[in-house]
Each structure stands twice: as C-alpha cells, then as structure tokens.
Amino acid sequence: MTEEHLKKIVEKIKQAFGTVDFIPLHVPKFIGNEKKYVDDTIDSTFVSSVGKYVDRFEEMVKEFTGASAGIATSNGTVALQVALYLCGVKHNDEVITQALTFVATPNAITHVGATPIFIDSSRDTMGMCPEKLKEFLETQTFQKDGICCNKVTHRHITACVPMHTFGHPVDILKIKALCEEFHLTLVEDAAESLGSYVGNTHTGLFGKLGTLSFNGNKTITTGGGGMIITNDIEMAKRAKHITTTSKIPHPWEFFHDEVGFNFRLPNLNAALGCAQMETLPNFLQNKRILAIDYQIFF
C-alpha cells in the first residue's frame, strides 16, 4: 500500500470525526435535537431523575435493542454494579471477567464486595476467550451443591462478566453454554456495544442482565449515563426500585423498604440521550464505513 493511499485513508477518517491533528477513539457528535430537548428540560424545571425524557430514553433503548425493559442509571459502572447485586453476588464471592477491559468492569465487581478473576482475551474478538474460560473452569473449580467454587480459595464463583470490546461481540454463545454448565450467572458488560448483534439478538440480552454505557466516548452519549437491559420484567422492576433509593411510590411520603442506591439518570442527561438515539442509525453507518476502510487498507 502506497504512502499516498495511507494519507487518503487518514484524511478520510479525520473528516469523518471532524478533527485536524489526530484520530480519536471517538468524538461525540450533536447533529440532531440535542439543544432543543435540553432546553425543553430546563424550561420544564424537571432536570433531576424524574421527567418525561428519562421514560422516553428508556423506551427508545428498549425498542432499539429488543429488550423487554431498560433501566437508566447515572453511569455504566453503577449499572454493572447493580446488575451483579441483583444477580446475588455477595461479599467474598468471586466473579469471572476478562483481562482486556476498562477498569469499570473490575471496579463494579469490587463495589459489590467480590473479587475479579481475569480470563485471557481472544485475539479474534478481543473479548473473553471461551477456550481459556473452559480450561479454567475444568481445572481450577469444583461444584458443591450446584455452586461453582474456586479450588484454591474455596470461594463461590457466582457470575461471569464478558465485555464486548469496542463493540465487537465476544463468542457469547460458547460462553453462555459454559456458564450454564458450571452454574454461573451470565451478566454482559455491553458498555461499548450499542448496535452490535449476534444473529438477531442484541448484545446484553444473552445473560440474566446486560449493561450499557453512554459516556462521552461511547456510540451515543448522555454526557454520563448507563442502562441495565433485560428480558426479565420482575428483575427490571427491582432494578428500578433499588436504583431509586428503594422508595415505595407515594405522592409525598418517604418510605424505603430496603437499603437502596441513588443511581438514577437525570432528566437533563436523558434529553440528550433521546436526541442521540434519533441519530444512532447514522452513527452506526459511519462506523461501518470506517471499519470497511480499515479492512481494505490492512
């Protein structure tokens, strides 16, 4: 490949991102109704975690992914933390994840009091390697009363959290099968993979729960923000309840039936998300064009 061709590729990528000096991992673009919706939120004075845009944003993501429910949260890390909490991960448990990931993944595991176990990543997907996972489970664990246990620490291994690196799906069907065989709850860290599918199923919907992130470097952004997606309606109701301080719904009384979290997404951020969802197909198409350019060049 000639140097001239390389320059053309670089210039095309710079044009796509609207940059001059470097090629970023991702640049947020606001080309739709972002300002209109945010102004509407400010005018309404409903800028906190109650407002029409929160409900609308959850509905839009739910419809796009095909999930039965979406629960917006203040960021992707707490979405994963709550997902693990809901799946019964307890203090001193262990949770399997992958070696190549962002610190948010092991942080979320640690926040629920568990310890992460790092499995090697695959060169093909950049995500968790199912062969290495299988090797670890067969050689380093044992089953006790239907619970997977670590041979060395004797702790319960309760969940497995693969992460879809840069939106490239892991070999999720093999991982799912291993989780079922070894009695592990599958929770997908789909922070970077909004718009990624395996077959006709969106990433994040193969396990009990999946989580998305809407940080500034993600496919769409709400400034900060995340979401739990699931096909388990009862689990979704509980997720919304505990992320809203476990408050029993009432017009003025404040009764909380358990220790909860203040993890809801503000209406102000959700307004940005609604506008971003409207232009998501355009974002995904541009990513595919860039990916093809890279494939042709390399």
CORNORUR-V165858 format. One line per field, one symbol per residue. phi: phi as a letter, one per 40 degrees, with the letter a starting at -180 (. if undefined). psi: psi as a letter, one per 30 degrees, with the letter a starting at -180 (. if undefined). Layout:
# CORNORUR-V165858
phi->???
psi->???
This chain:
# CORNORUR-V165858
phi->.ccccccccccccccccgbbcabccabcbbbbcdccccccccccgcbccbiccccccdcccdcccgccabbcbcacccccdcdcdccgcbdgcbbcabccaccdccccccccgcbcbcbdccccbgbdccccccccccbbbabbfgbcbccccgccbcabbcbccfgccccccccccccccbfbccbccbdbbcgbbbgbbcdgbcbcabbbbbccbcdbbbgaiaacbabccccccccccccbffccdadacbbbcacbbcbcccddccccccccccbddccccccccccccccccc
psi->kleeeeeeeeeeeeeefhlefljlekkkkjgbgeeeeeeeeeeffifbgklffeeeeeeeeeeefglflkjklfleefeeeeeeefggklkglkkkalejllfeefeeeefgglkkkkkklkfefgakjfeeeeeeeefgllkjhgkkkkeefglkjflkilkjkgfjklieeeeeeeeeeghkkkkkjheghkgkljbgkkkfgfaellklkhlfglelkgdllakkklgjeeeeeeeeeffhghkkkkefkjkkflkakiglkkeeeeeeeeeeefgeeeeeeeeeeeeeeeeee.
